[in-house]
Amino acid sequence: MDQLVGDLLKRKGLRSTTQRRAVLTALQGQPHSTAADLEARIGEGTGGAAANLSRQGLYNVLEDLTNAQLVRCIEPAGSAARYELRVGDNHHHLVCRTCGRIEDVDCGIGVAPCLDPVEDKGFAIDEAEITWWGLCRGCQNTEKNA
């Protein structure tokens, strides 16, 4: 796994550092992680240099990975920035207003920007970011039983 992640970093023009590999590995199977989530996961799951990654160092790695389009950063209102490995596929998000759970939703038409504004104001639009807000099933059930 570490070799695959290292090769991916190199293909994107980034050095394959222990810290970058640790962040990418920590995001696997854990979409929509905050920096704090990643910091905890890296600290408990790895050793060596990655375990000593400072918070600022983690943000630097996340910025590098985002700029290289290996990671996508989403920023739901009222929430810390979240990071995911699902990039470049024009998907959107559902966010629970109560518990903060986030789920991916594929674009309905498959082609960016998914929506066309009434007026483009001279912009060449290539992307639309859509966030639907509501209550997840678990929070709906909790409210019904309260």
Backbone as ProteinMPNN parsed JSONL, in Angstrom:
{"seq_chain_A": "MDQLVGDLLKRKGLRSTTQRRAVLTALQGQPHSTAADLEARIGEGTGGAAANLSRQGLYNVLEDLTNAQLVRCIEPAGSAARYELRVGDNHHHLVCRTCGRIEDVDCGIGVAPCLDPVEDKGFAIDEAEITWWGLCRGCQNTEKNA", "coords_chain_A": {"N_chain_A": [[0.828, -1.194, 0.0], [1.879, 1.269, 0.876], [3.82, 1.7, -1.079], [2.237, 2.049, -3.373], [0.909, 4.441, -2.727], [3.109, 6.105, -2.546], [4.0, 6.05, -5.234], [1.824, 7.297, -6.459], [1.989, 9.893, -5.388], [4.427, 10.696, -6.539], [3.747, 10.667, -9.265], [2.15, 12.882, -9.335], [3.953, 14.845, -9.035], [4.979, 15.32, -6.523], [7.142, 14.942, -3.696], [7.6, 11.803, -2.158], [6.923, 11.701, 0.884], [7.092, 10.577, 4.313], [5.121, 11.789, 5.86], [3.194, 12.73, 3.994], [2.403, 10.313, 2.835], [1.315, 9.107, 5.103], [-0.915, 10.759, 5.649], [-2.506, 10.418, 3.331], [-2.991, 7.68, 3.551], [-4.388, 7.638, 5.977], [-6.739, 8.861, 5.216], [-8.003, 6.968, 3.658], [-10.891, 5.13, 3.4], [-12.063, 6.75, 5.249], [-13.724, 9.102, 4.56], [-14.351, 12.653, 4.443], [-12.966, 13.618, 6.643], [-11.792, 15.622, 9.355], [-9.001, 17.848, 10.052], [-8.269, 17.385, 12.686], [-9.33, 14.81, 13.083], [-7.682, 13.372, 11.334], [-5.183, 13.867, 12.455], [-5.408, 12.496, 14.899], [-5.819, 9.868, 13.95], [-3.447, 9.4, 12.531], [-1.578, 9.643, 14.575], [-2.221, 7.474, 16.221], [-2.059, 5.295, 14.557], [0.338, 5.055, 13.188], [3.92, 5.111, 13.199], [7.123, 6.587, 13.845], [8.249, 9.332, 11.831], [5.782, 10.364, 10.913], [4.06, 10.22, 13.087], [4.965, 12.278, 14.576], [4.086, 14.541, 13.362], [3.335, 17.868, 13.253], [0.502, 20.039, 13.98], [0.49, 22.269, 12.274], [2.223, 21.298, 10.319], [0.655, 19.204, 9.374], [-1.472, 20.655, 8.219], [-0.017, 21.903, 6.194], [0.723, 19.679, 4.633], [-1.856, 18.808, 3.876], [-2.644, 21.004, 2.335], [-0.748, 20.856, 0.248], [-1.477, 18.362, -0.863], [-4.094, 18.898, -1.634], [-3.712, 20.974, -3.502], [-2.386, 19.498, -5.441], [-4.415, 18.0, -6.352], [-4.992, 15.54, -5.21], [-6.437, 15.294, -2.994], [-9.569, 16.436, -1.843], [-10.956, 19.347, -0.498], [-13.656, 20.199, 1.499], [-15.947, 22.578, 2.799], [-18.325, 22.699, 4.785], [-20.862, 24.903, 5.95], [-20.477, 26.161, 9.216], [-18.901, 24.103, 10.092], [-15.775, 22.423, 10.602], [-13.161, 22.377, 8.132], [-13.249, 19.7, 5.826], [-11.773, 16.716, 4.553], [-11.264, 14.644, 1.698], [-10.676, 11.755, -0.359], [-11.945, 11.435, -2.735], [-11.877, 12.811, -5.698], [-12.263, 15.033, -8.522], [-14.584, 14.015, -9.747], [-16.978, 15.296, -9.835], [-18.94, 15.229, -7.712], [-21.373, 15.729, -5.054], [-22.645, 16.827, -1.804], [-24.468, 15.65, 1.083], [-25.532, 16.953, 4.142], [-26.057, 16.451, 7.558], [-27.981, 18.388, 9.677], [-28.086, 18.074, 12.415], [-26.3, 16.021, 13.558], [-24.064, 16.323, 11.955], [-23.196, 14.496, 10.094], [-21.876, 13.525, 6.943], [-22.526, 12.759, 3.622], [-21.692, 11.466, 0.404], [-22.987, 12.422, -2.791], [-23.73, 11.533, -6.006], [-23.411, 13.484, -9.002], [-26.322, 14.549, -10.639], [-26.523, 14.838, -13.421], [-24.075, 14.186, -14.317], [-22.15, 15.687, -15.677], [-20.054, 18.446, -15.282], [-21.129, 21.843, -15.048], [-23.316, 20.86, -13.53], [-25.448, 22.551, -12.662], [-26.907, 25.431, -14.116], [-26.498, 28.856, -13.778], [-28.958, 31.498, -13.543], [-28.017, 33.841, -14.587], [-24.807, 34.415, -15.895], [-23.016, 36.461, -15.445], [-20.751, 37.098, -16.916], [-18.868, 35.171, -16.299], [-16.918, 32.247, -17.001], [-18.19, 29.411, -16.41], [-17.297, 26.459, -14.755], [-17.791, 24.653, -12.799], [-20.011, 23.579, -10.224], [-20.781, 23.668, -6.857], [-22.583, 21.769, -4.725], [-24.486, 21.583, -1.807], [-26.614, 19.773, 0.107], [-28.787, 20.175, 2.81], [-30.122, 18.724, 5.765], [-31.798, 16.254, 7.769], [-30.279, 13.319, 8.858], [-31.194, 9.81, 8.665], [-30.877, 8.572, 11.202], [-30.949, 10.775, 12.997], [-33.497, 11.719, 12.41], [-35.046, 9.604, 13.403], [-34.374, 9.761, 16.109], [-35.48, 12.252, 16.761], [-38.195, 11.672, 16.35], [-38.668, 9.872, 18.399], [-38.328, 11.363, 20.633]], "CA_chain_A": [[0.0, 0.0, 0.0], [2.759, 2.428, 0.995], [4.467, 1.876, -2.38], [1.232, 2.612, -4.29], [0.71, 5.839, -2.344], [4.335, 6.793, -2.944], [3.974, 6.195, -6.689], [0.801, 8.295, -6.759], [2.574, 11.2, -5.073], [5.449, 11.006, -7.539], [3.061, 10.977, -10.531], [1.608, 14.235, -9.21], [5.064, 15.778, -8.909], [5.293, 15.559, -5.116], [8.036, 13.98, -3.058], [6.898, 10.795, -1.359], [7.39, 11.793, 2.27], [6.365, 9.777, 5.302], [3.943, 12.546, 6.292], [2.191, 12.716, 2.92], [1.876, 8.94, 2.74], [0.485, 8.858, 6.294], [-2.188, 11.474, 5.503], [-3.294, 9.729, 2.309], [-3.412, 6.395, 4.117], [-5.39, 7.911, 7.012], [-7.999, 9.24, 4.565], [-8.619, 5.815, 3.011], [-12.01, 4.579, 4.156], [-12.536, 7.75, 6.212], [-13.983, 10.365, 3.86], [-14.889, 13.798, 5.179], [-12.222, 13.745, 7.896], [-11.219, 16.92, 9.713], [-7.573, 17.768, 10.379], [-8.171, 16.752, 14.012], [-9.55, 13.371, 12.869], [-6.477, 12.832, 10.709], [-4.1, 13.935, 13.446], [-5.614, 11.39, 15.843], [-5.628, 8.606, 13.245], [-2.024, 9.252, 12.222], [-0.877, 9.456, 15.848], [-2.452, 6.145, 16.806], [-1.876, 4.198, 13.615], [1.654, 4.99, 12.564], [5.035, 5.47, 14.065], [8.157, 7.344, 13.161], [8.113, 10.76, 11.549], [4.386, 10.759, 10.739], [3.457, 10.389, 14.405], [5.442, 13.557, 15.097], [3.615, 15.587, 12.468], [2.669, 18.948, 13.988], [-0.763, 20.472, 13.372], [0.827, 23.114, 11.128], [2.763, 20.401, 9.305], [-0.488, 18.495, 8.8], [-2.153, 21.589, 7.314], [0.848, 22.08, 5.019], [0.566, 18.467, 3.818], [-3.198, 18.843, 3.29], [-2.64, 22.018, 1.278], [0.001, 20.291, -0.88], [-2.274, 17.298, -1.478], [-5.247, 19.538, -2.27], [-3.217, 21.662, -4.704], [-2.032, 18.471, -6.421], [-5.685, 17.341, -6.668], [-5.055, 14.195, -4.645], [-7.392, 15.418, -1.897], [-10.545, 17.518, -1.998], [-11.355, 19.996, 0.751], [-14.997, 20.774, 1.506], [-16.123, 23.397, 3.99], [-19.737, 22.933, 5.091], [-21.082, 26.015, 6.873], [-20.545, 25.809, 10.626], [-18.105, 22.903, 10.348], [-14.366, 22.477, 10.222], [-12.874, 21.868, 6.79], [-13.215, 18.236, 5.729], [-10.928, 16.262, 3.459], [-11.642, 13.354, 1.147], [-9.878, 11.301, -1.493], [-12.77, 11.408, -3.946], [-11.615, 14.071, -6.405], [-12.406, 15.075, -9.969], [-15.708, 13.267, -10.302], [-18.168, 16.149, -9.85], [-19.972, 14.794, -6.775], [-21.856, 16.733, -4.111], [-22.732, 16.332, -0.43], [-25.601, 15.787, 1.994], [-25.022, 17.215, 5.493], [-27.084, 16.425, 8.602], [-27.946, 19.587, 10.521], [-28.013, 17.732, 13.833], [-25.081, 15.299, 13.955], [-22.951, 16.699, 11.096], [-22.842, 13.413, 9.159], [-21.761, 13.958, 5.552], [-22.573, 11.671, 2.641], [-21.492, 11.841, -0.989], [-24.096, 12.25, -3.726], [-23.264, 11.716, -7.375], [-24.055, 14.529, -9.787], [-27.487, 14.022, -11.341], [-26.359, 14.792, -14.873], [-22.763, 13.617, -14.576], [-21.234, 16.613, -16.329], [-19.953, 19.745, -14.61], [-21.272, 22.214, -13.654], [-24.567, 20.327, -12.956], [-26.474, 23.594, -12.661], [-26.568, 26.656, -14.824], [-27.119, 30.001, -13.117], [-29.86, 32.287, -14.369], [-27.153, 34.804, -15.269], [-23.423, 34.046, -15.603], [-22.266, 37.686, -15.093], [-19.491, 37.119, -17.64], [-17.974, 34.09, -15.858], [-16.884, 30.973, -17.721], [-18.469, 28.511, -15.288], [-16.883, 25.087, -15.017], [-18.09, 23.789, -11.658], [-21.001, 24.007, -9.232], [-20.659, 22.869, -5.639], [-23.919, 21.705, -4.148], [-24.605, 20.939, -0.503], [-27.977, 19.656, 0.601], [-28.844, 20.128, 4.276], [-31.324, 18.082, 6.286], [-31.567, 15.356, 8.9], [-30.029, 11.928, 8.475], [-32.217, 8.888, 9.168], [-30.689, 8.389, 12.648], [-31.437, 11.958, 13.714], [-34.948, 11.737, 12.242], [-35.606, 8.631, 14.35], [-34.189, 10.299, 17.454], [-36.475, 13.309, 16.961], [-39.513, 11.043, 16.444], [-38.768, 9.183, 19.684], [-38.1, 12.303, 21.747]], "C_chain_A": [[0.871, 1.257, 0.0], [3.433, 2.739, -0.339], [3.5, 2.497, -3.385], [1.008, 4.09, -4.014], [1.927, 6.658, -2.759], [4.388, 7.037, -4.441], [2.966, 7.257, -7.117], [1.335, 9.702, -6.506], [3.579, 11.618, -6.14], [4.827, 11.358, -8.881], [2.479, 12.382, -10.518], [2.701, 15.281, -8.981], [5.426, 16.121, -7.476], [6.294, 14.525, -4.619], [7.203, 13.036, -2.2], [7.466, 10.81, 0.058], [6.534, 10.918, 3.177], [5.062, 10.469, 5.692], [2.845, 12.523, 5.235], [1.572, 11.328, 2.771], [0.951, 8.644, 3.92], [-0.874, 9.536, 6.17], [-3.068, 10.781, 4.469], [-3.811, 8.386, 2.823], [-4.508, 6.595, 5.152], [-6.739, 8.292, 6.413], [-8.711, 8.055, 3.902], [-9.687, 5.227, 3.92], [-12.582, 5.535, 5.189], [-12.803, 9.081, 5.508], [-14.548, 11.411, 4.807], [-14.24, 13.957, 6.552], [-11.766, 15.185, 8.106], [-9.727, 16.741, 9.948], [-7.388, 17.091, 11.73], [-8.376, 15.239, 13.916], [-8.28, 12.723, 12.324], [-5.312, 12.807, 11.684], [-4.198, 12.771, 14.432], [-5.325, 10.048, 15.173], [-4.155, 8.357, 12.944], [-1.241, 8.962, 13.5], [-1.041, 8.064, 16.416], [-2.08, 5.015, 15.869], [-0.505, 4.066, 13.008], [2.717, 5.291, 13.595], [5.979, 6.36, 13.299], [7.786, 8.786, 12.941], [6.663, 11.205, 11.444], [3.709, 11.0, 12.081], [3.856, 11.72, 15.027], [5.024, 14.734, 14.229], [2.86, 16.634, 13.276], [1.361, 19.312, 13.3], [-0.48, 21.342, 12.149], [1.393, 22.277, 9.988], [1.656, 19.634, 8.602], [-1.236, 19.397, 7.819], [-1.332, 21.83, 6.054], [0.723, 20.885, 4.073], [-0.8, 18.472, 3.142], [-3.283, 19.866, 2.162], [-1.903, 21.496, 0.039], [-0.828, 19.244, -1.62], [-3.5, 17.852, -2.195], [-4.823, 20.231, -3.561], [-2.846, 20.683, -5.807], [-3.247, 17.669, -6.878], [-5.684, 15.861, -6.304], [-6.094, 14.131, -3.543], [-8.326, 16.57, -2.227], [-10.901, 18.034, -0.617], [-12.772, 20.539, 0.57], [-15.162, 21.522, 2.82], [-17.6, 23.681, 4.235], [-19.876, 24.054, 6.129], [-21.181, 25.5, 8.306], [-19.722, 24.595, 11.004], [-16.651, 23.175, 9.994], [-14.218, 21.966, 8.796], [-12.756, 20.344, 6.856], [-12.424, 17.857, 4.489], [-11.362, 14.87, 3.017], [-10.763, 13.038, -0.051], [-10.657, 11.314, -2.805], [-12.658, 12.768, -4.635], [-11.941, 13.925, -7.885], [-13.589, 14.346, -10.554], [-17.032, 14.02, -10.2], [-19.283, 15.633, -8.937], [-20.273, 15.909, -5.773], [-22.042, 16.089, -2.742], [-24.091, 16.59, 0.222], [-25.013, 15.989, 3.39], [-26.188, 17.208, 6.476], [-26.908, 17.645, 9.501], [-27.745, 19.268, 12.0], [-26.672, 17.107, 14.205], [-23.862, 15.641, 13.105], [-22.499, 15.63, 10.119], [-22.851, 13.95, 7.735], [-21.738, 12.725, 4.663], [-22.349, 12.231, 1.248], [-22.746, 11.563, -1.796], [-23.546, 12.493, -5.12], [-24.056, 12.818, -8.061], [-25.178, 13.905, -10.606], [-27.315, 13.928, -12.837], [-24.974, 14.304, -15.277], [-21.731, 14.551, -15.164], [-21.236, 17.942, -15.591], [-20.473, 20.828, -15.555], [-22.558, 21.759, -12.984], [-25.713, 21.325, -12.971], [-25.99, 24.763, -13.487], [-27.253, 27.81, -14.121], [-28.022, 30.755, -14.087], [-29.06, 33.289, -15.197], [-25.709, 34.484, -14.908], [-22.517, 35.23, -15.279], [-20.887, 37.725, -15.744], [-18.493, 36.052, -17.229], [-18.031, 32.921, -16.838], [-16.998, 29.898, -16.648], [-18.097, 27.086, -15.649], [-17.221, 24.136, -13.875], [-19.185, 24.424, -10.8], [-20.841, 23.095, -8.031], [-21.992, 22.935, -4.913], [-23.857, 20.982, -2.808], [-26.072, 20.95, -0.122], [-27.918, 19.494, 2.113], [-30.157, 19.494, 4.706], [-30.984, 17.258, 7.504], [-31.347, 13.947, 8.377], [-31.107, 11.046, 9.109], [-32.103, 8.706, 10.695], [-31.212, 9.559, 13.442], [-32.947, 12.118, 13.569], [-35.604, 10.807, 13.247], [-35.494, 9.123, 15.777], [-35.222, 11.375, 17.75], [-37.886, 12.726, 17.125], [-39.732, 10.415, 17.818], [-38.6, 10.112, 20.877], [-39.401, 12.842, 22.306]], "O_chain_A": [[0.638, 2.187, -0.771], [3.601, 3.906, -0.693], [3.888, 3.371, -4.161], [0.926, 4.897, -4.939], [1.79, 7.773, -3.263], [4.782, 8.119, -4.877], [3.231, 8.03, -8.038], [1.146, 10.597, -7.329], [3.577, 12.764, -6.588], [5.319, 12.251, -9.571], [2.331, 13.005, -11.569], [2.408, 16.456, -8.759], [6.111, 17.115, -7.235], [6.292, 13.378, -5.065], [6.214, 13.446, -1.592], [8.366, 10.04, 0.391], [5.401, 10.57, 2.844], [4.026, 9.82, 5.836], [1.677, 12.315, 5.565], [0.36, 11.194, 2.601], [-0.085, 8.001, 3.749], [-1.888, 8.949, 6.547], [-4.258, 10.578, 4.711], [-4.951, 8.01, 2.55], [-5.458, 5.814, 5.206], [-7.776, 8.07, 7.038], [-9.905, 8.14, 3.616], [-9.416, 4.871, 5.067], [-13.494, 5.169, 5.93], [-12.167, 10.085, 5.831], [-15.142, 11.089, 5.835], [-14.89, 14.381, 7.507], [-11.4, 15.877, 7.157], [-9.239, 15.614, 10.035], [-6.456, 16.307, 11.907], [-7.682, 14.473, 14.585], [-7.857, 11.665, 12.791], [-4.548, 11.843, 11.731], [-3.194, 12.138, 14.759], [-4.663, 9.19, 15.757], [-3.67, 7.235, 13.085], [-0.339, 8.125, 13.499], [-0.117, 7.525, 17.025], [-1.814, 3.899, 16.315], [-0.209, 3.056, 12.369], [2.422, 5.678, 14.726], [5.65, 6.834, 12.212], [7.095, 9.394, 13.758], [6.338, 12.322, 11.848], [2.87, 11.893, 12.198], [3.162, 12.23, 15.906], [5.577, 15.825, 14.368], [1.856, 16.321, 13.915], [1.14, 18.928, 12.151], [-1.122, 21.184, 11.111], [1.079, 22.518, 8.822], [1.703, 19.432, 7.388], [-1.595, 18.967, 6.723], [-1.89, 21.95, 4.963], [0.627, 21.057, 2.858], [-0.896, 18.17, 1.952], [-3.926, 19.614, 1.143], [-2.374, 21.671, -1.085], [-0.878, 19.236, -2.85], [-3.899, 17.339, -3.241], [-5.485, 20.097, -4.59], [-2.98, 21.004, -6.987], [-3.121, 16.761, -7.7], [-6.289, 15.037, -6.989], [-6.577, 13.054, -3.194], [-7.911, 17.564, -2.822], [-11.119, 17.259, 0.315], [-13.053, 21.251, -0.394], [-14.58, 21.14, 3.835], [-18.082, 24.772, 3.931], [-19.091, 24.132, 7.074], [-21.88, 24.524, 8.577], [-19.832, 24.103, 12.126], [-16.346, 24.052, 9.185], [-15.059, 21.209, 8.312], [-12.231, 19.785, 7.819], [-12.408, 18.589, 3.499], [-11.768, 14.036, 3.826], [-10.184, 13.929, -0.674], [-10.06, 11.212, -3.877], [-13.269, 13.747, -4.205], [-11.898, 12.824, -8.434], [-13.605, 14.077, -11.755], [-18.092, 13.446, -10.45], [-20.446, 15.601, -9.34], [-19.535, 16.888, -5.66], [-21.647, 14.942, -2.535], [-24.76, 17.588, -0.045], [-24.092, 15.271, 3.78], [-27.193, 17.883, 6.253], [-25.82, 17.897, 10.019], [-27.277, 20.12, 12.755], [-25.978, 17.619, 15.084], [-22.74, 15.295, 13.476], [-21.527, 15.827, 9.39], [-23.725, 14.734, 7.364], [-21.012, 11.768, 4.93], [-22.771, 13.348, 0.948], [-23.475, 10.606, -1.533], [-22.961, 13.543, -5.386], [-25.222, 13.054, -7.743], [-24.996, 12.843, -11.202], [-27.888, 13.043, -13.473], [-24.729, 14.037, -16.454], [-20.541, 14.235, -15.152], [-22.296, 18.5, -15.307], [-20.267, 20.726, -16.764], [-22.862, 22.268, -11.905], [-26.847, 20.953, -13.272], [-24.793, 25.043, -13.543], [-28.461, 27.761, -13.887], [-27.863, 30.657, -15.303], [-29.382, 33.553, -16.356], [-25.404, 34.299, -13.73], [-21.369, 35.034, -14.88], [-19.956, 38.315, -15.194], [-17.379, 36.022, -17.751], [-19.076, 32.647, -17.43], [-15.995, 29.52, -16.044], [-18.505, 26.561, -16.684], [-16.962, 22.936, -13.974], [-19.266, 25.646, -10.674], [-20.774, 21.875, -8.181], [-22.466, 24.008, -4.539], [-23.258, 19.914, -2.689], [-26.695, 22.008, -0.038], [-27.083, 18.751, 2.629], [-31.19, 19.711, 4.073], [-29.999, 17.526, 8.192], [-32.12, 13.443, 7.562], [-31.844, 11.492, 9.989], [-33.116, 8.689, 11.394], [-31.862, 9.361, 14.468], [-33.611, 12.595, 14.489], [-36.6, 11.167, 13.874], [-36.41, 8.928, 16.575], [-35.78, 11.421, 18.847], [-38.676, 13.217, 17.932], [-40.847, 10.424, 18.34], [-38.722, 9.674, 22.021], [-39.387, 13.64, 23.243]]}, "name": "protein", "num_of_chains": 1, "seq": "MDQLVGDLLKRKGLRSTTQRRAVLTALQGQPHSTAADLEARIGEGTGGAAANLSRQGLYNVLEDLTNAQLVRCIEPAGSAARYELRVGDNHHHLVCRTCGRIEDVDCGIGVAPCLDPVEDKGFAIDEAEITWWGLCRGCQNTEKNA"}
